[in-house]
Every structure is written in structure tokens, then in C-alpha cells.
Amino acid sequence: MITRGKVIVLIFILSTILWIYKFDKYKKSNALMKWILIPLYLVSALGLYAVISISISLYNFNNIPNGHEQLLKELHNVKKELQKRNFTFD
């Protein structure tokens, strides 16, 4: 099954390749250079996506009623699970 993250990565890859192919001013010169720049475009696009998604999550976190209590309860459950697996806390 394709997850949301995989779909976003595929869209970024295809749009970057399409952008370089369609809108490149220097089509006949230094073709290797544009293929070297593709990962830089992808990393910057994924970084922008990460910043936007984290910002939206942080903005919406305060709007969730009992969000703090739910987070503490989840942390307590994770501690229990880790203690069952012999993980020690300092």
C-alpha cells in the first residue's frame, strides 16, 4: 500500500524531473550538472514540506482539548512498555 509520504516523495521527484526537463534554460549545456542538482531540489522541497507540516501540527496542538493529558498518558504507556523490555531510565 502506498502511504501518504511515498506519494509526496513521488510527486516531488516527478515534478523536479519535469521542471528540469521543461523549463531548463540551458538544455544543451552541462546536462550532468542538472542531474546533480536534482537531489538538492528534492531535499529543499522535502525540508519545506517538513517545516510546513510541523508548523501546522504545532499550531493545531493547542486547539486540542485535553491534549496535554493525552500526551502525558501516552508517555506513561510508552514508559511501561519500555520497562517491560528491561529498559532503564536515568
C-alpha positions as CSV (number, residue, x, y, z in Angstrom):
1,M,0.0,0.0,0.0
2,I,1.3,3.4,-0.9
3,T,1.4,5.7,2.1
4,R,1.0,9.5,2.1
5,G,4.7,10.0,2.5
6,K,5.6,7.9,-0.5
7,V,3.1,9.7,-2.6
8,I,4.6,13.1,-1.6
9,V,8.1,11.8,-2.4
10,L,7.0,10.5,-5.8
11,I,5.3,13.8,-6.6
12,F,8.4,15.7,-5.7
13,I,10.6,13.5,-7.8
14,L,8.4,13.6,-10.8
15,S,7.8,17.4,-10.6
16,T,11.5,18.1,-10.2
17,I,12.4,16.0,-13.3
18,L,9.5,17.6,-15.2
19,W,10.6,21.1,-14.1
20,I,14.2,20.5,-15.2
21,Y,13.2,18.9,-18.5
22,K,10.6,21.5,-19.4
23,F,11.9,24.8,-18.0
24,D,15.6,24.4,-18.2
25,K,17.2,27.4,-20.0
26,Y,20.4,25.6,-20.8
27,K,19.1,22.3,-22.3
28,K,22.2,21.6,-24.4
29,S,24.9,22.7,-22.0
30,N,26.1,20.7,-18.9
31,A,23.5,18.1,-18.7
32,L,25.3,16.3,-15.9
33,M,25.0,19.4,-13.7
34,K,21.2,19.4,-13.7
35,W,21.1,15.7,-12.7
36,I,23.5,16.6,-9.8
37,L,21.1,19.4,-8.7
38,I,18.0,17.1,-8.6
39,P,18.8,15.8,-5.1
40,L,19.3,19.4,-3.8
41,Y,15.9,20.4,-5.2
42,L,14.3,17.3,-3.6
43,V,16.0,17.9,-0.2
44,S,14.9,21.5,-0.2
45,A,11.4,20.6,-1.2
46,L,11.1,17.9,1.5
47,G,12.6,20.3,4.0
48,L,10.0,22.8,3.1
49,Y,7.2,20.2,3.4
50,A,8.6,19.1,6.9
51,V,8.7,22.7,8.2
52,I,5.1,23.3,7.0
53,S,3.7,20.1,8.4
54,I,5.4,20.6,11.7
55,S,4.2,24.2,11.9
56,I,0.7,23.1,11.2
57,S,0.9,20.4,13.8
58,L,2.2,22.8,16.4
59,Y,-0.4,25.3,15.6
60,N,-3.2,22.8,16.0
61,F,-1.8,21.2,19.2
62,N,-3.1,24.0,21.4
63,N,-6.5,23.7,19.9
64,I,-6.9,20.1,21.0
65,P,-8.8,19.8,24.3
66,N,-7.0,17.6,26.8
67,G,-4.0,17.4,24.5
68,H,-1.6,17.8,27.4
69,E,-3.2,15.0,29.4
70,Q,-3.3,12.7,26.4
71,L,0.3,13.3,25.7
72,L,1.3,12.5,29.3
73,K,-0.8,9.4,29.3
74,E,0.8,8.2,26.0
75,L,4.3,8.9,27.5
76,H,3.4,6.9,30.6
77,N,2.2,4.0,28.4
78,V,5.5,4.1,26.4
79,K,7.5,4.1,29.7
80,K,5.6,1.0,30.8
81,E,6.3,-0.8,27.5
82,L,10.0,0.1,27.7
83,Q,10.2,-1.1,31.3
84,K,8.7,-4.4,30.3
85,R,11.5,-4.8,27.8
86,N,14.1,-4.1,30.5
87,F,14.9,-0.5,29.5
88,T,16.2,1.6,32.4
89,F,15.5,5.3,32.9
90,D,18.0,7.6,34.5
